[in-house]
């Protein structure tokens, strides 16, 4: 919801233009416009910086989680392969030793 006390950019620009046109010796409109632009730029830059920090933090938490999940799946698959290999070795008869005469 928009703050009622904050003037819109169009209204502020029109007030500034009227101020400049009404009295070229008065710099109040120029200063007010400059302060408003500076505050808006600062607000948006801080919002962008905060969003980037949150995005980096979420990615830093997400990547290790995926790596751990993949590692667990790989370990489970390797354990299953090892178990199957041991079972198949049990079913294979031992190699015969050569007879010596």
Biopython code that builds the backbone (N, CA, C, O; Angstrom):
import numpy as np
from Bio.PDB.StructureBuilder import StructureBuilder

atoms = [
    (1, "UNK", "N", (0.848, -1.175, 0.000)),
    (1, "UNK", "CA", (0.000, 0.000, 0.000)),
    (1, "UNK", "C", (0.893, 1.237, 0.000)),
    (1, "UNK", "O", (1.888, 1.298, 0.721)),
    (2, "UNK", "N", (0.533, 2.193, -0.796)),
    (2, "UNK", "CA", (1.335, 3.402, -0.942)),
    (2, "UNK", "C", (1.123, 4.330, 0.255)),
    (2, "UNK", "O", (0.011, 4.499, 0.756)),
    (3, "UNK", "N", (2.216, 4.913, 0.682)),
    (3, "UNK", "CA", (2.156, 5.847, 1.800)),
    (3, "UNK", "C", (1.451, 7.127, 1.333)),
    (3, "UNK", "O", (1.792, 7.673, 0.284)),
    (4, "UNK", "N", (0.486, 7.596, 2.096)),
    (4, "UNK", "CA", (-0.303, 8.768, 1.709)),
    (4, "UNK", "C", (0.531, 10.043, 1.788)),
    (4, "UNK", "O", (0.324, 10.968, 1.002)),
    (5, "UNK", "N", (1.468, 10.100, 2.726)),
    (5, "UNK", "CA", (2.252, 11.319, 2.929)),
    (5, "UNK", "C", (3.325, 11.517, 1.870)),
    (5, "UNK", "O", (3.816, 12.632, 1.692)),
    (6, "UNK", "N", (3.696, 10.455, 1.164)),
    (6, "UNK", "CA", (4.760, 10.581, 0.163)),
    (6, "UNK", "C", (4.157, 10.987, -1.183)),
    (6, "UNK", "O", (3.286, 10.295, -1.709)),
    (7, "UNK", "N", (4.616, 12.097, -1.734)),
    (7, "UNK", "CA", (4.059, 12.537, -3.020)),
    (7, "UNK", "C", (4.545, 11.624, -4.154)),
    (7, "UNK", "O", (5.622, 11.032, -4.081)),
    (8, "UNK", "N", (3.730, 11.531, -5.186)),
    (8, "UNK", "CA", (4.122, 10.720, -6.340)),
    (8, "UNK", "C", (5.230, 11.450, -7.109)),
    (8, "UNK", "O", (5.384, 12.665, -6.984)),
    (9, "UNK", "N", (5.996, 10.700, -7.901)),
    (9, "UNK", "CA", (7.076, 11.353, -8.659)),
    (9, "UNK", "C", (6.559, 12.416, -9.622)),
    (9, "UNK", "O", (7.206, 13.447, -9.804)),
    (10, "UNK", "N", (5.410, 12.182, -10.239)),
    (10, "UNK", "CA", (4.845, 13.154, -11.172)),
    (10, "UNK", "C", (4.442, 14.438, -10.450)),
    (10, "UNK", "O", (4.692, 15.539, -10.940)),
    (11, "UNK", "N", (3.824, 14.289, -9.297)),
    (11, "UNK", "CA", (3.429, 15.469, -8.520)),
    (11, "UNK", "C", (4.661, 16.244, -8.063)),
    (11, "UNK", "O", (4.690, 17.474, -8.115)),
    (12, "UNK", "N", (5.671, 15.515, -7.617)),
    (12, "UNK", "CA", (6.875, 16.179, -7.154)),
    (12, "UNK", "C", (7.572, 16.910, -8.298)),
    (12, "UNK", "O", (8.078, 18.016, -8.109)),
    (13, "UNK", "N", (7.601, 16.309, -9.465)),
    (13, "UNK", "CA", (8.205, 16.947, -10.623)),
    (13, "UNK", "C", (7.428, 18.202, -11.030)),
    (13, "UNK", "O", (8.017, 19.227, -11.375)),
    (14, "UNK", "N", (6.094, 18.103, -10.984)),
    (14, "UNK", "CA", (5.292, 19.277, -11.355)),
    (14, "UNK", "C", (5.483, 20.412, -10.340)),
    (14, "UNK", "O", (5.552, 21.582, -10.718)),
    (15, "UNK", "N", (5.567, 20.060, -9.057)),
    (15, "UNK", "CA", (5.806, 21.081, -8.035)),
    (15, "UNK", "C", (7.178, 21.721, -8.256)),
    (15, "UNK", "O", (7.338, 22.936, -8.137)),
    (16, "UNK", "N", (8.152, 20.887, -8.577)),
    (16, "UNK", "CA", (9.495, 21.398, -8.823)),
    (16, "UNK", "C", (9.517, 22.349, -10.022)),
    (16, "UNK", "O", (10.120, 23.421, -9.961)),
    (17, "UNK", "N", (8.847, 21.945, -11.124)),
    (17, "UNK", "CA", (8.801, 22.798, -12.308)),
    (17, "UNK", "C", (8.092, 24.122, -12.017)),
    (17, "UNK", "O", (8.551, 25.182, -12.442)),
    (18, "UNK", "N", (6.969, 24.057, -11.289)),
    (18, "UNK", "CA", (6.260, 25.286, -10.932)),
    (18, "UNK", "C", (7.128, 26.184, -10.049)),
    (18, "UNK", "O", (7.119, 27.408, -10.177)),
    (19, "UNK", "N", (7.867, 25.549, -9.163)),
    (19, "UNK", "CA", (8.738, 26.322, -8.276)),
    (19, "UNK", "C", (9.834, 27.019, -9.074)),
    (19, "UNK", "O", (10.140, 28.189, -8.844)),
    (20, "UNK", "N", (10.417, 26.284, -10.012)),
    (20, "UNK", "CA", (11.477, 26.868, -10.834)),
    (20, "UNK", "C", (10.905, 27.979, -11.729)),
    (20, "UNK", "O", (11.495, 29.052, -11.854)),
    (21, "UNK", "N", (9.761, 27.707, -12.340)),
    (21, "UNK", "CA", (9.152, 28.712, -13.218)),
    (21, "UNK", "C", (8.680, 29.935, -12.439)),
    (21, "UNK", "O", (8.776, 31.063, -12.921)),
    (22, "UNK", "N", (8.171, 29.702, -11.232)),
    (22, "UNK", "CA", (7.664, 30.816, -10.434)),
    (22, "UNK", "C", (8.761, 31.732, -9.947)),
    (22, "UNK", "O", (8.605, 32.953, -9.929)),
    (23, "UNK", "N", (9.855, 31.146, -9.559)),
    (23, "UNK", "CA", (10.942, 31.979, -9.045)),
    (23, "UNK", "C", (12.267, 31.282, -9.326)),
    (23, "UNK", "O", (12.593, 30.272, -8.703)),
    (24, "UNK", "N", (13.004, 31.815, -10.243)),
    (24, "UNK", "CA", (14.278, 31.217, -10.607)),
    (24, "UNK", "C", (15.329, 31.410, -9.520)),
    (24, "UNK", "O", (16.350, 30.722, -9.503)),
    (25, "UNK", "N", (15.074, 32.343, -8.619)),
    (25, "UNK", "CA", (16.045, 32.567, -7.548)),
    (25, "UNK", "C", (15.839, 31.584, -6.383)),
    (25, "UNK", "O", (16.689, 31.481, -5.499)),
    (26, "UNK", "N", (14.712, 30.867, -6.389)),
    (26, "UNK", "CA", (14.437, 29.923, -5.304)),
    (26, "UNK", "C", (14.919, 28.528, -5.693)),
    (26, "UNK", "O", (14.483, 27.967, -6.697)),
    (27, "UNK", "N", (15.810, 27.987, -4.898)),
    (27, "UNK", "CA", (16.347, 26.644, -5.159)),
    (27, "UNK", "C", (15.685, 25.578, -4.302)),
    (27, "UNK", "O", (16.169, 24.447, -4.244)),
    (28, "UNK", "N", (14.596, 25.915, -3.641)),
    (28, "UNK", "CA", (13.919, 24.962, -2.770)),
    (28, "UNK", "C", (13.427, 23.743, -3.545)),
    (28, "UNK", "O", (13.566, 22.610, -3.085)),
    (29, "UNK", "N", (12.853, 23.982, -4.723)),
    (29, "UNK", "CA", (12.347, 22.874, -5.532)),
    (29, "UNK", "C", (13.465, 21.959, -6.006)),
    (29, "UNK", "O", (13.303, 20.739, -6.035)),
    (30, "UNK", "N", (14.590, 22.537, -6.373)),
    (30, "UNK", "CA", (15.732, 21.748, -6.835)),
    (30, "UNK", "C", (16.281, 20.894, -5.694)),
    (30, "UNK", "O", (16.586, 19.716, -5.880)),
    (31, "UNK", "N", (16.401, 21.493, -4.526)),
    (31, "UNK", "CA", (16.920, 20.753, -3.374)),
    (31, "UNK", "C", (15.962, 19.638, -2.980)),
    (31, "UNK", "O", (16.383, 18.520, -2.685)),
    (32, "UNK", "N", (14.676, 19.952, -2.977)),
    (32, "UNK", "CA", (13.681, 18.937, -2.600)),
    (32, "UNK", "C", (13.696, 17.771, -3.586)),
    (32, "UNK", "O", (13.641, 16.613, -3.174)),
    (33, "UNK", "N", (13.768, 18.064, -4.873)),
    (33, "UNK", "CA", (13.823, 17.003, -5.874)),
    (33, "UNK", "C", (15.100, 16.174, -5.717)),
    (33, "UNK", "O", (15.064, 14.947, -5.815)),
    (34, "UNK", "N", (16.217, 16.843, -5.474)),
    (34, "UNK", "CA", (17.477, 16.124, -5.278)),
    (34, "UNK", "C", (17.440, 15.211, -4.069)),
    (34, "UNK", "O", (17.934, 14.084, -4.119)),
    (35, "UNK", "N", (16.857, 15.692, -2.988)),
    (35, "UNK", "CA", (16.747, 14.870, -1.776)),
    (35, "UNK", "C", (15.849, 13.672, -2.040)),
    (35, "UNK", "O", (16.160, 12.559, -1.617)),
    (36, "UNK", "N", (14.736, 13.890, -2.737)),
    (36, "UNK", "CA", (13.820, 12.783, -3.032)),
    (36, "UNK", "C", (14.485, 11.730, -3.921)),
    (36, "UNK", "O", (14.366, 10.533, -3.657)),
    (37, "UNK", "N", (15.181, 12.168, -4.970)),
    (37, "UNK", "CA", (15.867, 11.229, -5.864)),
    (37, "UNK", "C", (16.936, 10.456, -5.095)),
    (37, "UNK", "O", (17.066, 9.243, -5.265)),
    (38, "UNK", "N", (17.697, 11.145, -4.253)),
    (38, "UNK", "CA", (18.741, 10.475, -3.474)),
    (38, "UNK", "C", (18.139, 9.440, -2.543)),
    (38, "UNK", "O", (18.672, 8.337, -2.422)),
    (39, "UNK", "N", (17.041, 9.773, -1.883)),
    (39, "UNK", "CA", (16.431, 8.822, -0.951)),
    (39, "UNK", "C", (15.857, 7.613, -1.696)),
    (39, "UNK", "O", (15.949, 6.487, -1.206)),
    (40, "UNK", "N", (15.268, 7.834, -2.868)),
    (40, "UNK", "CA", (14.734, 6.716, -3.652)),
    (40, "UNK", "C", (15.857, 5.809, -4.150)),
    (40, "UNK", "O", (15.743, 4.584, -4.093)),
    (41, "UNK", "N", (16.928, 6.404, -4.631)),
    (41, "UNK", "CA", (18.067, 5.608, -5.120)),
    (41, "UNK", "C", (18.672, 4.804, -3.980)),
    (41, "UNK", "O", (18.989, 3.627, -4.149)),
    (42, "UNK", "N", (18.833, 5.428, -2.827)),
    (42, "UNK", "CA", (19.374, 4.708, -1.672)),
    (42, "UNK", "C", (18.467, 3.569, -1.263)),
    (42, "UNK", "O", (18.942, 2.472, -0.971)),
    (43, "UNK", "N", (17.149, 3.816, -1.237)),
    (43, "UNK", "CA", (16.204, 2.775, -0.835)),
    (43, "UNK", "C", (16.285, 1.587, -1.778)),
    (43, "UNK", "O", (16.361, 0.444, -1.327)),
    (44, "UNK", "N", (16.269, 1.840, -3.072)),
    (44, "UNK", "CA", (16.299, 0.744, -4.049)),
    (44, "UNK", "C", (17.639, 0.034, -4.049)),
    (44, "UNK", "O", (17.690, -1.181, -4.238)),
    (45, "UNK", "N", (18.727, 0.766, -3.843)),
    (45, "UNK", "CA", (20.032, 0.103, -3.820)),
    (45, "UNK", "C", (20.162, -0.777, -2.586)),
    (45, "UNK", "O", (20.719, -1.872, -2.669)),
    (46, "UNK", "N", (19.654, -0.316, -1.434)),
    (46, "UNK", "CA", (19.682, -1.164, -0.244)),
    (46, "UNK", "C", (18.773, -2.384, -0.404)),
    (46, "UNK", "O", (19.108, -3.475, 0.058)),
    (47, "UNK", "N", (17.637, -2.201, -1.050)),
    (47, "UNK", "CA", (16.742, -3.335, -1.292)),
    (47, "UNK", "C", (17.403, -4.353, -2.218)),
    (47, "UNK", "O", (17.297, -5.559, -1.995)),
    (48, "UNK", "N", (18.077, -3.873, -3.244)),
    (48, "UNK", "CA", (18.786, -4.771, -4.166)),
    (48, "UNK", "C", (19.927, -5.491, -3.456)),
    (48, "UNK", "O", (20.124, -6.691, -3.649)),
    (49, "UNK", "N", (20.669, -4.768, -2.645)),
    (49, "UNK", "CA", (21.764, -5.373, -1.888)),
    (49, "UNK", "C", (21.234, -6.434, -0.920)),
    (49, "UNK", "O", (21.805, -7.520, -0.820)),
    (50, "UNK", "N", (20.165, -6.131, -0.220)),
    (50, "UNK", "CA", (19.568, -7.100, 0.703)),
    (50, "UNK", "C", (19.052, -8.334, -0.027)),
    (50, "UNK", "O", (19.218, -9.457, 0.447)),
    (51, "UNK", "N", (18.426, -8.122, -1.183)),
    (51, "UNK", "CA", (17.955, -9.254, -1.976)),
    (51, "UNK", "C", (19.095, -10.143, -2.444)),
    (51, "UNK", "O", (18.973, -11.368, -2.444)),
    (52, "UNK", "N", (20.200, -9.530, -2.844)),
    (52, "UNK", "CA", (21.371, -10.315, -3.274)),
    (52, "UNK", "C", (21.946, -11.119, -2.111)),
    (52, "UNK", "O", (22.331, -12.275, -2.284)),
    (53, "UNK", "N", (22.004, -10.518, -0.943)),
    (53, "UNK", "CA", (22.526, -11.221, 0.228)),
    (53, "UNK", "C", (21.634, -12.406, 0.576)),
    (53, "UNK", "O", (22.131, -13.488, 0.886)),
    (54, "UNK", "N", (20.321, -12.208, 0.526)),
    (54, "UNK", "CA", (19.396, -13.307, 0.815)),
    (54, "UNK", "C", (19.529, -14.401, -0.231)),
    (54, "UNK", "O", (19.515, -15.582, 0.113)),
    (55, "UNK", "N", (19.657, -14.036, -1.495)),
    (55, "UNK", "CA", (19.816, -15.016, -2.569)),
    (55, "UNK", "C", (21.100, -15.825, -2.398)),
    (55, "UNK", "O", (21.099, -17.041, -2.587)),
    (56, "UNK", "N", (22.183, -15.159, -2.046)),
    (56, "UNK", "CA", (23.451, -15.858, -1.829)),
    (56, "UNK", "C", (23.341, -16.805, -0.627)),
    (56, "UNK", "O", (23.856, -17.923, -0.669)),
    (57, "UNK", "N", (22.677, -16.363, 0.431)),
    (57, "UNK", "CA", (22.524, -17.218, 1.612)),
    (57, "UNK", "C", (21.675, -18.451, 1.291)),
    (57, "UNK", "O", (21.997, -19.558, 1.722)),
    (58, "UNK", "N", (20.598, -18.259, 0.541)),
    (58, "UNK", "CA", (19.752, -19.398, 0.169)),
    (58, "UNK", "C", (20.510, -20.371, -0.726)),
    (58, "UNK", "O", (20.394, -21.586, -0.567)),
    (59, "UNK", "N", (21.278, -19.842, -1.658)),
    (59, "UNK", "CA", (22.052, -20.722, -2.545)),
    (59, "UNK", "C", (23.132, -21.456, -1.756)),
    (59, "UNK", "O", (23.393, -22.632, -2.009)),
    (60, "UNK", "N", (23.757, -20.775, -0.808)),
    (60, "UNK", "CA", (24.784, -21.414, 0.014)),
    (60, "UNK", "C", (24.196, -22.527, 0.869)),
    (60, "UNK", "O", (24.894, -23.488, 1.192)),
    (61, "UNK", "N", (22.931, -22.415, 1.240)),
    (61, "UNK", "CA", (22.282, -23.484, 2.003)),
    (61, "UNK", "C", (21.782, -24.588, 1.079)),
    (61, "UNK", "O", (21.738, -25.750, 1.485)),
    (62, "UNK", "N", (21.406, -24.255, -0.150)),
    (62, "UNK", "CA", (20.816, -25.223, -1.073)),
    (62, "UNK", "C", (21.864, -26.157, -1.685)),
    (62, "UNK", "O", (21.638, -27.363, -1.781)),
    (63, "UNK", "N", (22.994, -25.612, -2.094)),
    (63, "UNK", "CA", (24.007, -26.411, -2.797)),
    (63, "UNK", "C", (24.548, -27.543, -1.926)),
    (63, "UNK", "O", (24.601, -28.672, -2.414)),
    (64, "UNK", "N", (24.954, -27.323, -0.675)),
    (64, "UNK", "CA", (25.424, -28.460, 0.129)),
    (64, "UNK", "C", (24.328, -29.504, 0.376)),
    (64, "UNK", "O", (24.612, -30.699, 0.455)),
    (65, "UNK", "N", (23.092, -29.051, 0.496)),
    (65, "UNK", "CA", (21.994, -29.994, 0.707)),
    (65, "UNK", "C", (21.857, -30.928, -0.481)),
    (65, "UNK", "O", (21.700, -32.137, -0.306)),
    (66, "UNK", "N", (21.915, -30.386, -1.682)),
    (66, "UNK", "CA", (21.827, -31.214, -2.885)),
    (66, "UNK", "C", (23.042, -32.134, -2.969)),
    (66, "UNK", "O", (22.909, -33.303, -3.331)),
    (67, "UNK", "N", (24.221, -31.617, -2.639)),
    (67, "UNK", "CA", (25.435, -32.433, -2.695)),
    (67, "UNK", "C", (25.332, -33.601, -1.714)),
    (67, "UNK", "O", (25.696, -34.730, -2.043)),
    (68, "UNK", "N", (24.834, -33.322, -0.508)),
    (68, "UNK", "CA", (24.681, -34.383, 0.497)),
    (68, "UNK", "C", (23.674, -35.418, 0.016)),
    (68, "UNK", "O", (23.904, -36.617, 0.175)),
    (69, "UNK", "N", (22.564, -34.981, -0.570)),
    (69, "UNK", "CA", (21.566, -35.926, -1.070)),
    (69, "UNK", "C", (22.150, -36.799, -2.177)),
    (69, "UNK", "O", (21.934, -38.011, -2.194)),
    (70, "UNK", "N", (22.887, -36.187, -3.101)),
    (70, "UNK", "CA", (23.492, -36.962, -4.187)),
    (70, "UNK", "C", (24.533, -37.925, -3.629)),
    (70, "UNK", "O", (24.615, -39.073, -4.066)),
    (71, "UNK", "N", (25.327, -37.466, -2.667)),
    (71, "UNK", "CA", (26.338, -38.322, -2.070)),
    (71, "UNK", "C", (25.693, -39.501, -1.371)),
    (71, "UNK", "O", (26.181, -40.626, -1.481)),
    (72, "UNK", "N", (24.604, -39.267, -0.654)),
    (72, "UNK", "CA", (23.901, -40.354, 0.021)),
    (72, "UNK", "C", (23.341, -41.348, -0.986)),
    (72, "UNK", "O", (23.390, -42.555, -0.749)),
    (73, "UNK", "N", (22.808, -40.865, -2.105)),
    (73, "UNK", "CA", (22.298, -41.761, -3.133)),
    (73, "UNK", "C", (23.428, -42.582, -3.746)),
    (73, "UNK", "O", (23.267, -43.775, -4.002)),
    (74, "UNK", "N", (24.566, -41.944, -3.978)),
    (74, "UNK", "CA", (25.714, -42.654, -4.549)),
    (74, "UNK", "C", (26.220, -43.706, -3.564)),
    (74, "UNK", "O", (26.515, -44.836, -3.953)),
    (75, "UNK", "N", (26.319, -43.328, -2.277)),
    (75, "UNK", "CA", (26.779, -44.290, -1.282)),
    (75, "UNK", "C", (25.822, -45.467, -1.161)),
    (75, "UNK", "O", (26.258, -46.611, -1.033)),
    (76, "UNK", "N", (24.528, -45.195, -1.201)),
    (76, "UNK", "CA", (23.533, -46.269, -1.137)),
    (76, "UNK", "C", (23.672, -47.185, -2.344)),
    (76, "UNK", "O", (23.617, -48.407, -2.210)),
    (77, "UNK", "N", (23.852, -46.600, -3.513)),
    (77, "UNK", "CA", (24.013, -47.419, -4.720)),
    (77, "UNK", "C", (25.284, -48.247, -4.649)),
    (77, "UNK", "O", (25.273, -49.418, -5.030)),
    (78, "UNK", "N", (26.381, -47.669, -4.170)),
    (78, "UNK", "CA", (27.632, -48.422, -4.046)),
    (78, "UNK", "C", (27.519, -49.542, -3.026)),
    (78, "UNK", "O", (28.039, -50.637, -3.242)),
    (79, "UNK", "N", (26.844, -49.276, -1.919)),
    (79, "UNK", "CA", (26.631, -50.332, -0.921)),
    (79, "UNK", "C", (25.784, -51.459, -1.497)),
    (79, "UNK", "O", (26.043, -52.632, -1.230)),
    (80, "UNK", "N", (24.780, -51.108, -2.280)),
    (80, "UNK", "CA", (23.932, -52.122, -2.903)),
    (80, "UNK", "C", (24.739, -52.940, -3.924)),
    (80, "UNK", "O", (24.576, -54.157, -4.005)),
    (81, "UNK", "N", (25.594, -52.287, -4.692)),
    (81, "UNK", "CA", (26.443, -52.997, -5.653)),
    (81, "UNK", "C", (27.395, -53.926, -4.907)),
    (81, "UNK", "O", (27.589, -55.071, -5.318)),
    (82, "UNK", "N", (27.991, -53.446, -3.815)),
    (82, "UNK", "CA", (28.903, -54.286, -3.028)),
    (82, "UNK", "C", (28.170, -55.492, -2.444)),
    (82, "UNK", "O", (28.695, -56.606, -2.455)),
    (83, "UNK", "N", (26.970, -55.273, -1.940)),
    (83, "UNK", "CA", (26.193, -56.388, -1.381)),
    (83, "UNK", "C", (25.841, -57.388, -2.470)),
    (83, "UNK", "O", (25.951, -58.595, -2.253)),
    (84, "UNK", "N", (25.425, -56.917, -3.626)),
    (84, "UNK", "CA", (25.093, -57.818, -4.732)),
    (84, "UNK", "C", (26.327, -58.575, -5.214)),
    (84, "UNK", "O", (26.237, -59.752, -5.564)),
    (85, "UNK", "N", (27.471, -57.908, -5.232)),
    (85, "UNK", "CA", (28.707, -58.554, -5.667)),
    (85, "UNK", "C", (29.096, -59.663, -4.691)),
    (85, "UNK", "O", (29.517, -60.740, -5.113)),
    (86, "UNK", "N", (28.959, -59.405, -3.392)),
    (86, "UNK", "CA", (29.287, -60.435, -2.403)),
    (86, "UNK", "C", (28.333, -61.614, -2.517)),
    (86, "UNK", "O", (28.750, -62.763, -2.374)),
    (87, "UNK", "N", (27.055, -61.344, -2.775)),
    (87, "UNK", "CA", (26.084, -62.434, -2.931)),
    (87, "UNK", "C", (26.409, -63.265, -4.158)),
    (87, "UNK", "O", (26.328, -64.493, -4.112)),
    (88, "UNK", "N", (26.771, -62.624, -5.244)),
    (88, "UNK", "CA", (27.072, -63.372, -6.457)),
    (88, "UNK", "C", (28.369, -64.160, -6.295)),
    (88, "UNK", "O", (28.496, -65.220, -6.907)),
    (89, "UNK", "N", (29.327, -63.703, -5.511)),
    (89, "UNK", "CA", (30.558, -64.449, -5.264)),
    (89, "UNK", "C", (30.285, -65.696, -4.441)),
    (89, "UNK", "O", (30.954, -66.715, -4.614)),
    (90, "UNK", "N", (29.316, -65.623, -3.557)),
    (90, "UNK", "CA", (28.975, -66.792, -2.749)),
    (90, "UNK", "C", (28.386, -67.902, -3.615)),
    (90, "UNK", "O", (28.585, -69.081, -3.322)),
    (91, "UNK", "N", (27.675, -67.550, -4.658)),
    (91, "UNK", "CA", (27.030, -68.535, -5.525)),
    (91, "UNK", "C", (27.999, -69.109, -6.560)),
    (91, "UNK", "O", (27.741, -70.180, -7.108)),
    (92, "UNK", "N", (29.077, -68.439, -6.830)),
    (92, "UNK", "CA", (30.043, -68.932, -7.813)),
    (92, "UNK", "C", (30.948, -69.952, -7.109)),
    (92, "UNK", "O", (31.507, -69.658, -6.052)),
    (93, "UNK", "N", (31.091, -71.153, -7.695)),
    (93, "UNK", "CA", (31.970, -72.139, -7.050)),
    (93, "UNK", "C", (33.429, -71.678, -7.112)),
    (93, "UNK", "O", (33.841, -70.967, -8.029)),
    (94, "UNK", "N", (34.187, -72.106, -6.110)),
    (94, "UNK", "CA", (35.599, -71.738, -6.071)),
    (94, "UNK", "C", (36.320, -72.361, -7.241)),
    (94, "UNK", "O", (35.966, -73.462, -7.664)),
    (95, "UNK", "N", (37.318, -71.689, -7.776)),
    (95, "UNK", "CA", (38.049, -72.244, -8.909)),
    (95, "UNK", "C", (38.814, -73.519, -8.488)),
    (95, "UNK", "O", (39.328, -73.616, -7.373)),
    (96, "UNK", "N", (38.871, -74.476, -9.404)),
    (96, "UNK", "CA", (39.564, -75.734, -9.119)),
    (96, "UNK", "C", (41.057, -75.512, -9.200)),
    (96, "UNK", "O", (41.566, -74.748, -10.020)),
    (97, "UNK", "N", (41.722, -76.204, -8.324)),
    (97, "UNK", "CA", (43.163, -76.124, -8.369)),
    (97, "UNK", "C", (43.683, -77.179, -9.336)),
    (97, "UNK", "O", (43.109, -78.264, -9.439)),
    (98, "UNK", "N", (44.717, -76.883, -10.013)),
    (98, "UNK", "CA", (45.278, -77.812, -10.988)),
    (98, "UNK", "C", (45.887, -79.015, -10.262)),
    (98, "UNK", "O", (46.520, -78.879, -9.215)),
    (99, "UNK", "N", (45.672, -80.212, -10.861)),
    (99, "UNK", "CA", (46.247, -81.428, -10.259)),
    (99, "UNK", "C", (47.723, -81.530, -10.602)),
    (99, "UNK", "O", (48.140, -81.308, -11.739)),
    (100, "UNK", "N", (48.463, -81.858, -9.630)),
    (100, "UNK", "CA", (49.888, -82.064, -9.891)),
    (100, "UNK", "C", (50.180, -83.561, -9.833)),
    (100, "UNK", "O", (49.739, -84.242, -8.907)),
    (101, "UNK", "N", (50.909, -84.070, -10.799)),
    (101, "UNK", "CA", (51.150, -85.510, -10.847)),
    (101, "UNK", "C", (52.485, -85.883, -10.279)),
    (101, "UNK", "O", (52.834, -87.063, -10.248)),
]
sb = StructureBuilder()
sb.init_structure("model")
sb.init_model(0)
sb.init_chain("A")
sb.init_seg("    ")
for serial, (resi, resn, name, xyz) in enumerate(atoms, 1):
    if name == "N":
        sb.init_residue(resn, " ", resi, " ")
    sb.init_atom(name, np.array(xyz, "f"), 0.0, 1.0, " ", f" {name:<3s}", serial, name[0])
structure = sb.get_structure()
